Amino acid sequence: MQILDAQQTAAALPYSALVPALVKVAQQLREGKINAPERMVVEIDKASVLLCMPAVAADIGMTKLITVHANNAQHQLPAIQGEVVVFDAASGHRLALLHGPTVTARRTAAVSLLGIEALLPFKPKSALLIGTGVQAIAHADGLVDYFGVSEFWISARDLPKTKAFCDALQLRHPHITVKPVAADKLATELPHTDLVIALTTSRTAVIPVNIAADTLAIGVGAFKPDMVEFPAELLHSRTVVVDCLAGAKHEAGDLLQAQIDWSKVRELPDVLAHGFVQQAALPVYKTVGQAAWDLAAARVAIASLAS
Protein backbone atom coordinates (compact mmCIF):
# COMPACT_ATOMS: atom_id res chain seq x y z
CA MET A 1 0.00 0.00 0.00
CA GLN A 2 1.34 3.40 -0.98
CA ILE A 3 0.95 6.23 1.54
CA LEU A 4 0.69 9.74 0.12
CA ASP A 5 1.07 12.95 2.07
CA ALA A 6 -0.81 16.17 1.21
CA GLN A 7 1.63 17.29 -1.48
CA GLN A 8 1.81 13.85 -3.09
CA THR A 9 -1.97 13.49 -3.01
CA ALA A 10 -2.44 16.85 -4.73
CA ALA A 11 0.10 15.90 -7.41
CA ALA A 12 -1.83 12.66 -8.05
CA LEU A 13 -5.13 14.53 -8.56
CA PRO A 14 -4.79 16.94 -11.51
CA TYR A 15 -8.02 18.73 -12.37
CA SER A 16 -7.64 17.73 -16.01
CA ALA A 17 -8.13 14.10 -14.93
CA LEU A 18 -10.52 14.67 -12.02
CA VAL A 19 -13.32 16.27 -14.02
CA PRO A 20 -13.57 13.45 -16.63
CA ALA A 21 -13.40 10.90 -13.79
CA LEU A 22 -16.41 12.60 -12.17
CA VAL A 23 -18.34 12.40 -15.45
CA LYS A 24 -17.76 8.63 -15.54
CA VAL A 25 -18.81 8.21 -11.92
CA ALA A 26 -21.96 10.29 -12.47
CA GLN A 27 -22.94 7.96 -15.30
CA GLN A 28 -22.24 4.87 -13.20
CA LEU A 29 -24.32 6.28 -10.37
CA ARG A 30 -27.28 6.63 -12.74
CA GLU A 31 -26.74 3.05 -13.89
CA GLY A 32 -26.57 1.72 -10.33
CA LYS A 33 -22.98 0.54 -10.74
CA ILE A 34 -21.64 2.33 -7.66
CA ASN A 35 -22.75 1.65 -4.10
CA ALA A 36 -22.31 4.91 -2.23
CA PRO A 37 -24.56 5.21 0.85
CA GLU A 38 -25.12 8.57 2.47
CA ARG A 39 -22.30 9.54 4.77
CA MET A 40 -22.44 8.64 8.43
CA VAL A 41 -22.07 11.60 10.78
CA VAL A 42 -21.06 10.81 14.36
CA GLU A 43 -20.99 13.64 16.90
CA ILE A 44 -17.78 13.87 18.92
CA ASP A 45 -18.79 16.99 20.83
CA LYS A 46 -20.84 20.11 20.09
CA ALA A 47 -18.11 21.50 17.84
CA SER A 48 -16.74 18.26 16.37
CA VAL A 49 -17.91 15.39 14.18
CA LEU A 50 -16.58 12.20 12.61
CA LEU A 51 -17.58 11.64 8.99
CA CYS A 52 -17.47 8.20 7.36
CA MET A 53 -17.98 8.03 3.58
CA PRO A 54 -17.67 4.63 1.83
CA ALA A 55 -18.16 3.84 -1.87
CA VAL A 56 -17.63 0.68 -3.88
CA ALA A 57 -17.47 0.05 -7.63
CA ALA A 58 -16.46 -2.99 -9.68
CA ASP A 59 -12.79 -1.97 -9.81
CA ILE A 60 -12.03 -0.30 -6.49
CA GLY A 61 -13.62 0.70 -3.21
CA MET A 62 -12.69 3.40 -0.76
CA THR A 63 -13.60 4.81 2.61
CA LYS A 64 -12.96 8.38 3.64
CA LEU A 65 -12.68 9.05 7.36
CA ILE A 66 -12.69 12.71 8.30
CA THR A 67 -12.83 14.53 11.61
CA VAL A 68 -13.98 18.14 11.75
CA HIS A 69 -13.03 20.03 14.90
CA ALA A 70 -14.30 23.58 14.51
CA ASN A 71 -12.27 24.93 17.43
CA ASN A 72 -8.90 23.56 16.36
CA ALA A 73 -7.49 26.97 15.45
CA GLN A 74 -6.90 27.60 19.17
CA HIS A 75 -4.68 24.50 19.20
CA GLN A 76 -2.84 25.47 15.99
CA LEU A 77 -4.30 22.40 14.30
CA PRO A 78 -6.34 22.11 11.07
CA ALA A 79 -10.08 21.82 11.52
CA ILE A 80 -10.33 19.00 8.99
CA GLN A 81 -8.14 15.92 9.34
CA GLY A 82 -8.43 12.43 7.89
CA GLU A 83 -7.53 9.92 5.23
CA VAL A 84 -8.92 7.97 2.30
CA VAL A 85 -8.27 4.22 2.21
CA VAL A 86 -8.40 2.79 -1.32
CA PHE A 87 -8.66 -0.97 -1.94
CA ASP A 88 -9.04 -3.42 -4.80
CA ALA A 89 -12.70 -4.42 -5.00
CA ALA A 90 -11.97 -8.00 -6.08
CA SER A 91 -9.58 -8.89 -3.25
CA GLY A 92 -9.79 -6.16 -0.62
CA HIS A 93 -6.06 -5.58 -1.04
CA ARG A 94 -5.19 -2.09 0.15
CA LEU A 95 -3.83 0.03 -2.68
CA ALA A 96 -3.26 3.48 -1.21
CA LEU A 97 -3.75 5.78 1.74
CA LEU A 98 -4.46 9.31 0.55
CA HIS A 99 -4.48 12.59 2.47
CA GLY A 100 -8.17 13.11 3.24
CA PRO A 101 -8.41 16.91 3.39
CA THR A 102 -6.53 17.22 0.08
CA VAL A 103 -8.84 14.71 -1.61
CA THR A 104 -11.84 16.61 -0.24
CA ALA A 105 -10.56 20.00 -1.36
CA ARG A 106 -9.64 18.95 -4.88
CA ARG A 107 -12.65 16.74 -5.65
CA THR A 108 -14.99 19.42 -4.27
CA ALA A 109 -13.42 22.00 -6.56
CA ALA A 110 -13.63 19.51 -9.43
CA VAL A 111 -17.37 19.00 -8.77
CA SER A 112 -17.76 22.77 -9.12
CA LEU A 113 -15.73 22.74 -12.35
CA LEU A 114 -17.96 19.99 -13.74
CA GLY A 115 -21.07 21.96 -12.82
CA ILE A 116 -19.66 25.03 -14.54
CA GLU A 117 -18.93 23.00 -17.65
CA ALA A 118 -22.47 21.62 -17.68
CA LEU A 119 -24.40 24.77 -16.77
CA LEU A 120 -22.45 27.78 -18.05
CA PRO A 121 -22.91 28.22 -21.83
CA PHE A 122 -19.50 29.83 -22.25
CA LYS A 123 -16.00 29.46 -20.89
CA PRO A 124 -15.60 31.54 -17.72
CA LYS A 125 -13.00 34.28 -17.58
CA SER A 126 -13.79 35.87 -14.22
CA ALA A 127 -14.94 34.78 -10.77
CA LEU A 128 -15.91 36.22 -7.40
CA LEU A 129 -14.92 33.88 -4.57
CA ILE A 130 -16.58 34.44 -1.21
CA GLY A 131 -14.36 32.97 1.50
CA THR A 132 -10.63 32.65 2.11
CA GLY A 133 -10.23 29.09 3.40
CA VAL A 134 -8.87 25.87 1.94
CA GLN A 135 -11.77 25.51 -0.48
CA ALA A 136 -11.19 29.02 -1.82
CA ILE A 137 -7.59 28.10 -2.63
CA ALA A 138 -8.62 24.82 -4.28
CA HIS A 139 -11.31 26.50 -6.35
CA ALA A 140 -8.97 29.28 -7.47
CA ASP A 141 -6.38 26.70 -8.50
CA GLY A 142 -8.99 24.67 -10.33
CA LEU A 143 -10.45 27.65 -12.17
CA VAL A 144 -7.00 28.75 -13.30
CA ASP A 145 -5.78 25.27 -14.24
CA TYR A 146 -8.93 23.95 -15.90
CA PHE A 147 -10.56 27.00 -17.48
CA GLY A 148 -7.77 29.56 -17.55
CA VAL A 149 -9.75 32.05 -15.46
CA SER A 150 -7.55 35.12 -15.12
CA GLU A 151 -9.61 37.67 -13.18
CA PHE A 152 -10.63 37.14 -9.57
CA TRP A 153 -12.40 39.12 -6.89
CA ILE A 154 -12.11 37.80 -3.33
CA SER A 155 -14.57 38.71 -0.59
CA ALA A 156 -14.74 37.88 3.12
CA ARG A 157 -15.77 39.57 6.35
CA ASP A 158 -12.17 40.09 7.52
CA LEU A 159 -10.74 42.59 5.02
CA PRO A 160 -7.07 42.36 6.15
CA LYS A 161 -7.28 38.57 5.85
CA THR A 162 -8.92 38.97 2.46
CA LYS A 163 -6.09 41.19 1.25
CA ALA A 164 -3.51 38.71 2.55
CA PHE A 165 -5.30 35.91 0.68
CA CYS A 166 -5.24 37.99 -2.52
CA ASP A 167 -1.50 38.59 -2.15
CA ALA A 168 -0.86 34.87 -1.62
CA LEU A 169 -3.04 33.92 -4.60
CA GLN A 170 -1.21 36.45 -6.78
CA LEU A 171 2.12 34.86 -5.84
CA ARG A 172 0.67 31.42 -6.56
CA HIS A 173 -0.55 32.50 -10.02
CA PRO A 174 1.49 35.55 -11.12
CA HIS A 175 -0.37 35.97 -14.44
CA ILE A 176 -3.84 36.51 -12.93
CA THR A 177 -5.50 39.65 -11.57
CA VAL A 178 -6.80 39.49 -7.99
CA LYS A 179 -8.82 42.17 -6.19
CA PRO A 180 -10.26 42.21 -2.65
CA VAL A 181 -13.87 43.24 -2.04
CA ALA A 182 -15.26 44.00 1.41
CA ALA A 183 -18.17 41.68 2.24
CA ASP A 184 -20.38 44.56 3.31
CA LYS A 185 -19.88 46.21 -0.09
CA LEU A 186 -21.14 43.33 -2.21
CA ALA A 187 -24.76 44.44 -2.09
CA THR A 188 -23.90 47.84 -3.63
CA GLU A 189 -20.54 47.29 -5.37
CA LEU A 190 -20.96 43.79 -6.81
CA PRO A 191 -18.50 43.20 -9.67
CA HIS A 192 -19.99 41.64 -12.81
CA THR A 193 -18.33 38.22 -13.07
CA ASP A 194 -19.06 34.98 -14.89
CA LEU A 195 -19.06 33.06 -11.61
CA VAL A 196 -19.91 33.73 -7.97
CA ILE A 197 -18.77 30.91 -5.69
CA ALA A 198 -19.46 30.88 -1.95
CA LEU A 199 -17.08 28.83 0.18
CA THR A 200 -18.05 29.66 3.76
CA THR A 201 -19.70 28.21 6.85
CA SER A 202 -22.01 31.20 7.17
CA ARG A 203 -25.37 31.10 8.94
CA THR A 204 -26.66 34.02 6.86
CA ALA A 205 -26.73 34.54 3.10
CA VAL A 206 -23.43 35.73 1.61
CA ILE A 207 -24.29 35.51 -2.10
CA PRO A 208 -25.90 38.77 -3.25
CA VAL A 209 -29.48 38.47 -4.45
CA ASN A 210 -28.84 40.88 -7.34
CA ILE A 211 -26.32 38.84 -9.32
CA ALA A 212 -26.61 39.22 -13.09
CA ALA A 213 -28.77 36.82 -15.10
CA ASP A 214 -25.67 35.61 -16.97
CA THR A 215 -23.72 34.88 -13.78
CA LEU A 216 -23.62 31.30 -12.45
CA ALA A 217 -23.81 31.20 -8.66
CA ILE A 218 -22.42 28.19 -6.82
CA GLY A 219 -22.83 27.39 -3.11
CA VAL A 220 -20.20 25.04 -1.70
CA GLY A 221 -19.66 25.77 1.96
CA ALA A 222 -23.04 25.35 3.66
CA PHE A 223 -23.20 21.64 4.51
CA LYS A 224 -25.45 21.68 7.58
CA PRO A 225 -29.16 22.56 7.95
CA ASP A 226 -28.31 25.70 9.93
CA MET A 227 -25.85 27.04 7.34
CA VAL A 228 -26.86 29.43 4.54
CA GLU A 229 -25.01 30.98 1.62
CA PHE A 230 -27.81 31.56 -0.93
CA PRO A 231 -30.57 34.11 -0.27
CA ALA A 232 -34.00 32.50 -0.49
CA GLU A 233 -35.17 35.04 -3.07
CA LEU A 234 -32.43 33.98 -5.49
CA LEU A 235 -33.21 30.28 -5.01
CA HIS A 236 -36.88 30.85 -5.79
CA SER A 237 -36.14 32.92 -8.89
CA ARG A 238 -33.87 30.42 -10.66
CA THR A 239 -33.66 26.72 -11.42
CA VAL A 240 -31.73 24.88 -8.70
CA VAL A 241 -29.23 22.15 -9.60
CA VAL A 242 -27.55 20.01 -6.92
CA ASP A 243 -24.69 17.54 -7.12
CA CYS A 244 -26.46 14.98 -4.91
CA LEU A 245 -30.21 15.18 -4.36
CA ALA A 246 -30.39 12.74 -1.44
CA GLY A 247 -27.65 14.56 0.46
CA ALA A 248 -29.04 18.00 -0.32
CA LYS A 249 -32.42 17.10 1.16
CA HIS A 250 -30.98 16.91 4.66
CA GLU A 251 -27.70 18.86 4.44
CA ALA A 252 -28.25 21.89 2.20
CA GLY A 253 -29.30 24.50 4.74
CA ASP A 254 -29.84 27.14 2.05
CA LEU A 255 -32.42 25.01 0.26
CA LEU A 256 -34.04 23.66 3.41
CA GLN A 257 -34.53 27.06 5.01
CA ALA A 258 -35.84 28.52 1.74
CA GLN A 259 -38.38 25.66 1.58
CA ILE A 260 -37.76 25.07 -2.09
CA ASP A 261 -39.89 22.69 -4.15
CA TRP A 262 -37.72 19.58 -4.38
CA SER A 263 -39.71 18.27 -7.34
CA LYS A 264 -38.25 21.09 -9.43
CA VAL A 265 -34.61 20.57 -8.36
CA ARG A 266 -32.32 19.01 -10.97
CA GLU A 267 -29.48 16.65 -10.06
CA LEU A 268 -26.08 16.96 -11.78
CA PRO A 269 -25.89 13.35 -13.07
CA ASP A 270 -29.30 13.87 -14.70
CA VAL A 271 -28.14 17.14 -16.28
CA LEU A 272 -25.03 15.42 -17.65
CA ALA A 273 -27.17 12.65 -19.14
CA HIS A 274 -29.98 14.77 -20.60
CA GLY A 275 -28.55 18.29 -20.88
CA PHE A 276 -29.86 21.59 -19.55
CA VAL A 277 -32.21 23.89 -21.43
CA GLN A 278 -30.92 27.43 -21.00
CA GLN A 279 -33.37 29.95 -19.60
CA ALA A 280 -33.42 33.73 -19.29
CA ALA A 281 -31.35 33.49 -16.11
CA LEU A 282 -28.66 30.91 -15.43
CA PRO A 283 -29.42 28.32 -12.72
CA VAL A 284 -27.88 28.21 -9.29
CA TYR A 285 -25.75 25.21 -8.35
CA LYS A 286 -25.52 23.77 -4.84
CA THR A 287 -23.02 21.07 -3.85
CA VAL A 288 -22.95 19.00 -0.68
CA GLY A 289 -20.60 16.21 -1.75
CA GLN A 290 -20.88 12.45 -1.64
CA ALA A 291 -18.60 9.42 -1.42
CA ALA A 292 -18.88 8.62 -5.14
CA TRP A 293 -16.97 11.82 -5.90
CA ASP A 294 -14.19 10.61 -3.59
CA LEU A 295 -14.17 7.29 -5.42
CA ALA A 296 -13.60 9.18 -8.67
CA ALA A 297 -10.63 10.93 -7.05
CA ALA A 298 -9.32 7.58 -5.79
CA ARG A 299 -9.41 6.22 -9.34
CA VAL A 300 -7.41 9.16 -10.60
CA ALA A 301 -4.83 8.78 -7.83
CA ILE A 302 -4.42 5.04 -8.44
CA ALA A 303 -3.99 5.61 -12.18
CA SER A 304 -1.44 8.33 -11.46
CA LEU A 305 0.55 6.03 -9.18
CA ALA A 306 0.54 3.30 -11.81
CA SER A 307 1.82 5.55 -14.61
Buried (B, 14 or more C-beta within 10 A) or exposed (E): EBEBEBEBBBEBBBBEBBBBBBBBBBBBBBEEEBBBEBBEEEEEEEEBBBBBBBBBBEEBBBBBBBBBBEEBEEEEEBBBBBBBBBBEEEEEEEBBBBBBBBBBBBBBBBBBBBBBBBBBEEEBBBBBBBBBBBBBBBBBBBBBBBBEBBBBBBBBBEBEEBBEBBEEBBEEBEEBEBBBBEBEEBEEEBBEBBBBBBBBBBBEBBBBBEBBEBBBBBBBBBBBBEBBBBBBEBBEEBBBBBBBBBBBBEBBBBBBBBEBEEEEBBBBBBBBEEEBEEEEBBBBBBBBBBBBBBBBBBBBBBEBBEE
